[in-house]
Amino acid sequence: MTWAILIPAAVALNGAAAIAALLHGSVSRDGAIAGFFVGATIMLAGGFVFWIMLMVFFVSSSLASRIGPARKRDLERMHEKGSQRDAIQVLSNGGAAALSLVAYRITGSTAFVVAAGAALAAATADTWASELGVLSGRAPRSVLTWRRLDPGTSGGVSLLGTFASLVGSATIALWLGVGFLLMPAGPIWSGQARLAGYLFDAIGYTFIAGFVACLVDSVMGATVQAQYRMADGSITERGASATDASGAAAPVLTRGLRWVTNDVVNAVTTFGAAAAVAVGWALAQ
């Protein structure tokens, strides 16, 4: 597809997606702008296959965030942000994939194609685990100590959340396999031998990276991510913006580092997954 067609298509499709997400309440205004640029970059650098992969992540995550609204409403005071994604959230989840595909266009290395898939797999696995795990009928357990935690507490894991992360990572990994078959620089056009093994490696790297990144996210949530205690004893991640049941703002840092927010953790895991897979793939091929 020529640039004369691809550029207008990228502007039109991502503009429409950003407006639709804004009207639906899935993103804030700055989130819609960031989403437009992330989506356009991914489409221009990776083509429609990766753009669809991004849409799979975003649409499924937005739908998952709206499942069980009554139960999640009780957790809003605990979490730093709600279901409406702002620019920082968009970039922390999609920025690594966009930059990986730009690197692919510059270098032509398929290591960056797999890295982009790993980044989106990490974002999908974590988001599905977070949004669906809180619906579990059993209280989560600490990923480090295995003691019971309140639902929604960072660093907690559950059987439902773990299953959701596996399915989310697998969904992106399998779509990456489709991408390798359809992209012009994929194994068929580059004369890659052992096509089946090549695709298996790409899918396997992506799936494992996505799931491991989700586990790392939980470990960071249990250790370095900031957690605060309010005057009424409730736990929150909101920091200075938090208020207790009486409306008083008196958060006290009880764990982690103030600057390590959930967005920082997401960025570390998505960029980390992309970097680890890019290096691993380059060394193995």
Short mmCIF file of the C-alpha atoms (twelve columns), coordinates in Angstrom:
data_MODEL
# 
_entry.id   MODEL 
# 
loop_
_atom_site.group_PDB 
_atom_site.id 
_atom_site.type_symbol 
_atom_site.label_atom_id 
_atom_site.label_alt_id 
_atom_site.label_comp_id 
_atom_site.label_asym_id 
_atom_site.label_seq_id 
_atom_site.Cartn_x 
_atom_site.Cartn_y 
_atom_site.Cartn_z 
_atom_site.pdbx_PDB_model_num 
ATOM 1   C CA . MET A 1   0.000   0.000   0.000  1 
ATOM 2   C CA . THR A 2   1.382   3.396   -0.996 1 
ATOM 3   C CA . TRP A 3   1.900   6.279   1.407  1 
ATOM 4   C CA . ALA A 4   -0.673  8.289   -0.587 1 
ATOM 5   C CA . ILE A 5   -3.307  5.835   0.614  1 
ATOM 6   C CA . LEU A 6   -1.874  4.849   3.989  1 
ATOM 7   C CA . ILE A 7   -1.436  8.359   5.427  1 
ATOM 8   C CA . PRO A 8   -5.040  9.526   4.765  1 
ATOM 9   C CA . ALA A 9   -6.296  6.165   6.024  1 
ATOM 10  C CA . ALA A 10  -4.252  6.531   9.218  1 
ATOM 11  C CA . VAL A 11  -5.593  10.031  9.815  1 
ATOM 12  C CA . ALA A 12  -9.207  9.093   9.078  1 
ATOM 13  C CA . LEU A 13  -9.353  5.809   10.985 1 
ATOM 14  C CA . ASN A 14  -7.460  7.000   14.038 1 
ATOM 15  C CA . GLY A 15  -9.338  10.273  14.095 1 
ATOM 16  C CA . ALA A 16  -12.632 8.380   14.018 1 
ATOM 17  C CA . ALA A 17  -11.421 5.953   16.714 1 
ATOM 18  C CA . ALA A 18  -10.277 8.822   18.957 1 
ATOM 19  C CA . ILE A 19  -13.572 10.682  18.594 1 
ATOM 20  C CA . ALA A 20  -15.601 7.523   19.206 1 
ATOM 21  C CA . ALA A 21  -13.570 6.698   22.330 1 
ATOM 22  C CA . LEU A 22  -13.961 10.270  23.607 1 
ATOM 23  C CA . LEU A 23  -17.730 10.265  23.064 1 
ATOM 24  C CA . HIS A 24  -17.983 6.835   24.681 1 
ATOM 25  C CA . GLY A 25  -16.136 8.115   27.738 1 
ATOM 26  C CA . SER A 26  -13.294 5.602   27.391 1 
ATOM 27  C CA . VAL A 27  -10.631 8.327   27.188 1 
ATOM 28  C CA . SER A 28  -10.148 11.910  28.299 1 
ATOM 29  C CA . ARG A 29  -9.509  14.678  25.778 1 
ATOM 30  C CA . ASP A 30  -5.727  14.430  26.110 1 
ATOM 31  C CA . GLY A 31  -6.061  10.648  26.048 1 
ATOM 32  C CA . ALA A 32  -7.897  10.846  22.726 1 
ATOM 33  C CA . ILE A 33  -5.136  13.025  21.262 1 
ATOM 34  C CA . ALA A 34  -2.422  10.681  22.506 1 
ATOM 35  C CA . GLY A 35  -4.384  7.705   21.217 1 
ATOM 36  C CA . PHE A 36  -4.630  9.284   17.781 1 
ATOM 37  C CA . PHE A 37  -0.865  9.720   17.515 1 
ATOM 38  C CA . VAL A 38  -0.075  6.272   18.950 1 
ATOM 39  C CA . GLY A 39  -2.575  4.630   16.606 1 
ATOM 40  C CA . ALA A 40  -1.396  6.573   13.561 1 
ATOM 41  C CA . THR A 41  2.231   5.735   14.315 1 
ATOM 42  C CA . ILE A 42  1.453   2.049   14.696 1 
ATOM 43  C CA . MET A 43  -0.558  1.983   11.465 1 
ATOM 44  C CA . LEU A 44  2.073   3.845   9.428  1 
ATOM 45  C CA . ALA A 45  4.997   1.837   10.807 1 
ATOM 46  C CA . GLY A 46  3.383   -1.569  11.248 1 
ATOM 47  C CA . GLY A 47  0.445   -1.565  8.876  1 
ATOM 48  C CA . PHE A 48  -3.167  -2.553  9.417  1 
ATOM 49  C CA . VAL A 49  -2.267  -5.842  11.133 1 
ATOM 50  C CA . PHE A 50  -0.673  -4.065  14.089 1 
ATOM 51  C CA . TRP A 51  -3.323  -1.370  14.109 1 
ATOM 52  C CA . ILE A 52  -5.973  -4.065  14.469 1 
ATOM 53  C CA . MET A 53  -3.884  -5.569  17.263 1 
ATOM 54  C CA . LEU A 54  -3.908  -2.192  19.023 1 
ATOM 55  C CA . MET A 55  -7.674  -1.945  18.553 1 
ATOM 56  C CA . VAL A 56  -8.101  -5.451  19.999 1 
ATOM 57  C CA . PHE A 57  -6.231  -4.300  23.098 1 
ATOM 58  C CA . PHE A 58  -8.030  -0.984  23.457 1 
ATOM 59  C CA . VAL A 59  -11.585 -2.114  22.691 1 
ATOM 60  C CA . SER A 60  -11.358 -5.279  24.793 1 
ATOM 61  C CA . SER A 61  -9.805  -3.365  27.692 1 
ATOM 62  C CA . SER A 62  -12.476 -0.667  27.512 1 
ATOM 63  C CA . LEU A 63  -15.215 -3.300  27.526 1 
ATOM 64  C CA . ALA A 64  -13.562 -5.178  30.390 1 
ATOM 65  C CA . SER A 65  -13.415 -1.983  32.452 1 
ATOM 66  C CA . ARG A 66  -17.197 -1.712  32.225 1 
ATOM 67  C CA . ILE A 67  -17.943 -5.233  33.435 1 
ATOM 68  C CA . GLY A 68  -19.173 -5.309  37.033 1 
ATOM 69  C CA . PRO A 69  -19.564 -1.523  37.469 1 
ATOM 70  C CA . ALA A 70  -21.190 -1.768  40.893 1 
ATOM 71  C CA . ARG A 71  -18.311 -3.784  42.299 1 
ATOM 72  C CA . LYS A 72  -15.660 -1.578  40.706 1 
ATOM 73  C CA . ARG A 73  -17.348 1.582   41.961 1 
ATOM 74  C CA . ASP A 74  -16.403 0.558   45.494 1 
ATOM 75  C CA . LEU A 75  -12.735 0.439   44.433 1 
ATOM 76  C CA . GLU A 76  -12.566 3.907   42.847 1 
ATOM 77  C CA . ARG A 77  -11.206 5.554   46.002 1 
ATOM 78  C CA . MET A 78  -8.387  3.001   46.078 1 
ATOM 79  C CA . HIS A 79  -7.131  3.365   42.514 1 
ATOM 80  C CA . GLU A 80  -5.231  6.380   41.241 1 
ATOM 81  C CA . LYS A 81  -7.389  6.720   38.115 1 
ATOM 82  C CA . GLY A 82  -10.722 5.450   36.866 1 
ATOM 83  C CA . SER A 83  -11.674 3.638   33.666 1 
ATOM 84  C CA . GLN A 84  -11.299 6.786   31.532 1 
ATOM 85  C CA . ARG A 85  -7.749  6.692   30.150 1 
ATOM 86  C CA . ASP A 86  -5.671  9.872   29.975 1 
ATOM 87  C CA . ALA A 87  -2.623  10.593  27.803 1 
ATOM 88  C CA . ILE A 88  -0.140  9.124   30.280 1 
ATOM 89  C CA . GLN A 89  -2.067  5.867   30.447 1 
ATOM 90  C CA . VAL A 90  -2.296  5.679   26.658 1 
ATOM 91  C CA . LEU A 91  1.432   6.257   26.237 1 
ATOM 92  C CA . SER A 92  2.441   3.875   29.024 1 
ATOM 93  C CA . ASN A 93  0.420   1.091   27.399 1 
ATOM 94  C CA . GLY A 94  0.895   1.808   23.684 1 
ATOM 95  C CA . GLY A 95  4.077   3.862   23.479 1 
ATOM 96  C CA . ALA A 96  6.466   0.903   23.542 1 
ATOM 97  C CA . ALA A 97  4.713   -0.816  20.632 1 
ATOM 98  C CA . ALA A 98  4.695   2.388   18.582 1 
ATOM 99  C CA . LEU A 99  8.417   3.041   19.147 1 
ATOM 100 C CA . SER A 100 9.266   -0.609  18.427 1 
ATOM 101 C CA . LEU A 101 7.532   -0.424  15.049 1 
ATOM 102 C CA . VAL A 102 9.298   2.842   14.224 1 
ATOM 103 C CA . ALA A 103 12.569  1.048   15.000 1 
ATOM 104 C CA . TYR A 104 11.448  -1.792  12.710 1 
ATOM 105 C CA . ARG A 105 10.854  0.658   9.853  1 
ATOM 106 C CA . ILE A 106 14.284  2.203   10.363 1 
ATOM 107 C CA . THR A 107 16.273  -1.028  10.757 1 
ATOM 108 C CA . GLY A 108 14.147  -3.652  9.020  1 
ATOM 109 C CA . SER A 109 14.826  -6.044  11.905 1 
ATOM 110 C CA . THR A 110 11.990  -8.427  12.753 1 
ATOM 111 C CA . ALA A 111 13.218  -8.322  16.354 1 
ATOM 112 C CA . PHE A 112 11.319  -5.056  16.709 1 
ATOM 113 C CA . VAL A 113 8.170   -6.558  15.209 1 
ATOM 114 C CA . VAL A 114 8.144   -9.217  17.922 1 
ATOM 115 C CA . ALA A 115 9.033   -6.536  20.490 1 
ATOM 116 C CA . ALA A 116 5.934   -4.542  19.500 1 
ATOM 117 C CA . GLY A 117 3.811   -7.643  19.926 1 
ATOM 118 C CA . ALA A 118 5.364   -8.307  23.332 1 
ATOM 119 C CA . ALA A 119 4.615   -4.751  24.475 1 
ATOM 120 C CA . LEU A 120 0.951   -5.027  23.495 1 
ATOM 121 C CA . ALA A 121 0.740   -8.518  25.005 1 
ATOM 122 C CA . ALA A 122 2.070   -7.120  28.297 1 
ATOM 123 C CA . ALA A 123 -0.449  -4.274  28.254 1 
ATOM 124 C CA . THR A 124 -3.332  -6.599  27.402 1 
ATOM 125 C CA . ALA A 125 -2.389  -9.254  29.957 1 
ATOM 126 C CA . ASP A 126 -2.109  -6.695  32.755 1 
ATOM 127 C CA . THR A 127 -5.294  -4.828  31.871 1 
ATOM 128 C CA . TRP A 128 -7.408  -7.971  31.539 1 
ATOM 129 C CA . ALA A 129 -5.985  -9.311  34.799 1 
ATOM 130 C CA . SER A 130 -6.755  -6.055  36.611 1 
ATOM 131 C CA . GLU A 131 -10.233 -5.473  35.190 1 
ATOM 132 C CA . LEU A 132 -11.469 -9.060  35.452 1 
ATOM 133 C CA . GLY A 133 -9.481  -10.240 38.474 1 
ATOM 134 C CA . VAL A 134 -11.381 -7.892  40.821 1 
ATOM 135 C CA . LEU A 135 -14.595 -9.743  39.896 1 
ATOM 136 C CA . SER A 136 -13.310 -12.937 41.475 1 
ATOM 137 C CA . GLY A 137 -15.457 -14.354 44.256 1 
ATOM 138 C CA . ARG A 138 -12.354 -14.898 46.382 1 
ATOM 139 C CA . ALA A 139 -10.046 -12.272 47.840 1 
ATOM 140 C CA . PRO A 140 -6.714  -11.993 45.988 1 
ATOM 141 C CA . ARG A 141 -3.450  -13.063 47.550 1 
ATOM 142 C CA . SER A 142 -0.188  -11.158 47.710 1 
ATOM 143 C CA . VAL A 143 2.153   -12.264 44.924 1 
ATOM 144 C CA . LEU A 144 5.004   -12.154 47.482 1 
ATOM 145 C CA . THR A 145 3.596   -13.329 50.821 1 
ATOM 146 C CA . TRP A 146 0.472   -15.158 49.636 1 
ATOM 147 C CA . ARG A 147 -1.613  -13.560 52.388 1 
ATOM 148 C CA . ARG A 148 -5.150  -12.370 51.635 1 
ATOM 149 C CA . LEU A 149 -5.565  -8.809  50.374 1 
ATOM 150 C CA . ASP A 150 -8.493  -6.511  49.759 1 
ATOM 151 C CA . PRO A 151 -9.833  -6.752  46.166 1 
ATOM 152 C CA . GLY A 152 -8.147  -4.262  43.853 1 
ATOM 153 C CA . THR A 153 -4.955  -3.960  45.921 1 
ATOM 154 C CA . SER A 154 -1.839  -3.692  43.770 1 
ATOM 155 C CA . GLY A 155 0.369   -6.739  44.101 1 
ATOM 156 C CA . GLY A 156 -2.578  -9.091  44.519 1 
ATOM 157 C CA . VAL A 157 -3.213  -12.072 42.264 1 
ATOM 158 C CA . SER A 158 -6.217  -14.343 41.808 1 
ATOM 159 C CA . LEU A 159 -7.035  -17.422 39.760 1 
ATOM 160 C CA . LEU A 160 -9.473  -15.455 37.587 1 
ATOM 161 C CA . GLY A 161 -6.990  -12.620 37.071 1 
ATOM 162 C CA . THR A 162 -4.182  -15.034 36.204 1 
ATOM 163 C CA . PHE A 163 -6.384  -16.846 33.693 1 
ATOM 164 C CA . ALA A 164 -7.418  -13.508 32.153 1 
ATOM 165 C CA . SER A 165 -3.769  -12.471 31.783 1 
ATOM 166 C CA . LEU A 166 -2.931  -15.757 30.038 1 
ATOM 167 C CA . VAL A 167 -5.827  -15.378 27.610 1 
ATOM 168 C CA . GLY A 168 -4.994  -11.710 26.946 1 
ATOM 169 C CA . SER A 169 -1.351  -12.455 26.236 1 
ATOM 170 C CA . ALA A 170 -2.278  -15.438 24.043 1 
ATOM 171 C CA . THR A 171 -4.742  -13.342 22.028 1 
ATOM 172 C CA . ILE A 172 -2.077  -10.818 21.067 1 
ATOM 173 C CA . ALA A 173 0.548   -13.520 20.474 1 
ATOM 174 C CA . LEU A 174 -1.685  -15.423 18.053 1 
ATOM 175 C CA . TRP A 175 -2.537  -12.241 16.176 1 
ATOM 176 C CA . LEU A 176 1.182   -11.507 15.890 1 
ATOM 177 C CA . GLY A 177 1.524   -14.828 14.076 1 
ATOM 178 C CA . VAL A 178 -1.086  -13.623 11.597 1 
ATOM 179 C CA . GLY A 179 0.891   -10.401 11.270 1 
ATOM 180 C CA . PHE A 180 4.070   -12.241 10.346 1 
ATOM 181 C CA . LEU A 181 2.249   -13.986 7.524  1 
ATOM 182 C CA . LEU A 182 0.721   -10.785 6.169  1 
ATOM 183 C CA . MET A 183 3.518   -8.238  6.588  1 
ATOM 184 C CA . PRO A 184 5.643   -7.727  3.436  1 
ATOM 185 C CA . ALA A 185 8.850   -8.134  5.463  1 
ATOM 186 C CA . GLY A 186 7.605   -11.317 7.110  1 
ATOM 187 C CA . PRO A 187 9.259   -14.718 6.834  1 
ATOM 188 C CA . ILE A 188 7.591   -15.749 3.548  1 
ATOM 189 C CA . TRP A 189 8.903   -12.743 1.612  1 
ATOM 190 C CA . SER A 190 12.328  -12.698 3.250  1 
ATOM 191 C CA . GLY A 191 13.049  -16.317 2.359  1 
ATOM 192 C CA . GLN A 192 13.007  -17.450 6.000  1 
ATOM 193 C CA . ALA A 193 13.463  -21.223 6.259  1 
ATOM 194 C CA . ARG A 194 11.480  -23.258 8.798  1 
ATOM 195 C CA . LEU A 195 8.448   -21.004 8.547  1 
ATOM 196 C CA . ALA A 196 6.468   -23.004 11.118 1 
ATOM 197 C CA . GLY A 197 9.306   -22.837 13.637 1 
ATOM 198 C CA . TYR A 198 9.794   -19.126 12.976 1 
ATOM 199 C CA . LEU A 199 6.134   -18.391 13.654 1 
ATOM 200 C CA . PHE A 200 6.131   -20.629 16.731 1 
ATOM 201 C CA . ASP A 201 9.096   -18.708 18.115 1 
ATOM 202 C CA . ALA A 202 7.423   -15.344 17.493 1 
ATOM 203 C CA . ILE A 203 4.166   -16.440 19.100 1 
ATOM 204 C CA . GLY A 204 5.973   -18.079 22.024 1 
ATOM 205 C CA . TYR A 205 8.219   -15.092 22.725 1 
ATOM 206 C CA . THR A 206 5.229   -12.755 22.693 1 
ATOM 207 C CA . PHE A 207 3.009   -14.934 24.868 1 
ATOM 208 C CA . ILE A 208 5.683   -15.563 27.507 1 
ATOM 209 C CA . ALA A 209 6.803   -11.929 27.551 1 
ATOM 210 C CA . GLY A 210 3.232   -10.700 28.026 1 
ATOM 211 C CA . PHE A 211 2.493   -13.055 30.903 1 
ATOM 212 C CA . VAL A 212 5.848   -12.541 32.637 1 
ATOM 213 C CA . ALA A 213 5.441   -8.767  32.324 1 
ATOM 214 C CA . CYS A 214 2.073   -9.099  34.079 1 
ATOM 215 C CA . LEU A 215 3.751   -10.977 36.936 1 
ATOM 216 C CA . VAL A 216 6.462   -8.309  37.142 1 
ATOM 217 C CA . ASP A 217 3.714   -5.702  37.289 1 
ATOM 218 C CA . SER A 218 2.257   -7.502  40.323 1 
ATOM 219 C CA . VAL A 219 5.654   -7.725  42.023 1 
ATOM 220 C CA . MET A 220 6.269   -4.010  41.471 1 
ATOM 221 C CA . GLY A 221 2.770   -3.295  42.745 1 
ATOM 222 C CA . ALA A 222 3.586   -5.188  45.934 1 
ATOM 223 C CA . THR A 223 6.954   -3.514  46.496 1 
ATOM 224 C CA . VAL A 224 7.838   -0.180  44.863 1 
ATOM 225 C CA . GLN A 225 4.465   1.193   43.728 1 
ATOM 226 C CA . ALA A 226 3.255   3.933   46.051 1 
ATOM 227 C CA . GLN A 227 0.493   3.028   48.496 1 
ATOM 228 C CA . TYR A 228 -1.070  5.382   51.026 1 
ATOM 229 C CA . ARG A 229 -3.188  5.042   54.160 1 
ATOM 230 C CA . MET A 230 -5.969  7.506   54.862 1 
ATOM 231 C CA . ALA A 231 -6.989  8.872   58.251 1 
ATOM 232 C CA . ASP A 232 -9.914  6.426   58.341 1 
ATOM 233 C CA . GLY A 233 -7.562  3.485   57.759 1 
ATOM 234 C CA . SER A 234 -8.503  2.899   54.121 1 
ATOM 235 C CA . ILE A 235 -5.803  2.169   51.523 1 
ATOM 236 C CA . THR A 236 -5.403  4.188   48.344 1 
ATOM 237 C CA . GLU A 237 -2.971  4.833   45.481 1 
ATOM 238 C CA . ARG A 238 -4.179  8.397   44.874 1 
ATOM 239 C CA . GLY A 239 -1.622  10.190  47.027 1 
ATOM 240 C CA . ALA A 240 -2.193  13.908  47.523 1 
ATOM 241 C CA . SER A 241 -5.510  13.774  45.614 1 
ATOM 242 C CA . ALA A 242 -7.021  11.212  48.003 1 
ATOM 243 C CA . THR A 243 -9.740  11.973  50.536 1 
ATOM 244 C CA . ASP A 244 -11.187 9.683   53.191 1 
ATOM 245 C CA . ALA A 245 -14.864 8.994   53.823 1 
ATOM 246 C CA . SER A 246 -15.252 12.296  55.704 1 
ATOM 247 C CA . GLY A 247 -13.658 14.261  52.876 1 
ATOM 248 C CA . ALA A 248 -10.413 14.908  54.734 1 
ATOM 249 C CA . ALA A 249 -7.191  14.667  52.749 1 
ATOM 250 C CA . ALA A 250 -4.500  13.039  54.854 1 
ATOM 251 C CA . PRO A 251 -2.678  10.335  52.890 1 
ATOM 252 C CA . VAL A 252 0.400   8.805   54.501 1 
ATOM 253 C CA . LEU A 253 2.842   6.826   52.359 1 
ATOM 254 C CA . THR A 254 2.983   3.286   53.750 1 
ATOM 255 C CA . ARG A 255 4.783   1.438   50.955 1 
ATOM 256 C CA . GLY A 256 6.811   2.087   47.833 1 
ATOM 257 C CA . LEU A 257 8.117   5.281   46.261 1 
ATOM 258 C CA . ARG A 258 5.958   8.351   45.714 1 
ATOM 259 C CA . TRP A 259 6.933   8.712   42.066 1 
ATOM 260 C CA . VAL A 260 6.188   5.067   41.210 1 
ATOM 261 C CA . THR A 261 2.556   5.271   40.148 1 
ATOM 262 C CA . ASN A 262 0.556   2.642   38.291 1 
ATOM 263 C CA . ASP A 263 1.400   4.451   35.037 1 
ATOM 264 C CA . VAL A 264 5.116   4.168   35.816 1 
ATOM 265 C CA . VAL A 265 4.718   0.454   36.515 1 
ATOM 266 C CA . ASN A 266 2.834   -0.042  33.233 1 
ATOM 267 C CA . ALA A 267 5.496   1.826   31.286 1 
ATOM 268 C CA . VAL A 268 8.293   -0.197  32.890 1 
ATOM 269 C CA . THR A 269 6.614   -3.505  32.076 1 
ATOM 270 C CA . THR A 270 5.617   -2.694  28.476 1 
ATOM 271 C CA . PHE A 271 8.948   -1.104  27.543 1 
ATOM 272 C CA . GLY A 272 10.780  -3.815  29.489 1 
ATOM 273 C CA . ALA A 273 8.927   -6.583  27.655 1 
ATOM 274 C CA . ALA A 274 9.698   -4.961  24.302 1 
ATOM 275 C CA . ALA A 275 13.401  -4.492  25.116 1 
ATOM 276 C CA . ALA A 276 13.857  -8.004  26.510 1 
ATOM 277 C CA . VAL A 277 12.201  -9.643  23.510 1 
ATOM 278 C CA . ALA A 278 14.060  -7.490  20.977 1 
ATOM 279 C CA . VAL A 279 17.418  -8.448  22.505 1 
ATOM 280 C CA . GLY A 280 16.465  -12.094 22.944 1 
ATOM 281 C CA . TRP A 281 15.161  -12.415 19.396 1 
ATOM 282 C CA . ALA A 282 18.215  -10.734 17.876 1 
ATOM 283 C CA . LEU A 283 20.552  -13.040 19.779 1 
ATOM 284 C CA . ALA A 284 18.595  -16.201 18.970 1 
ATOM 285 C CA . GLN A 285 18.068  -15.723 15.235 1 
# 
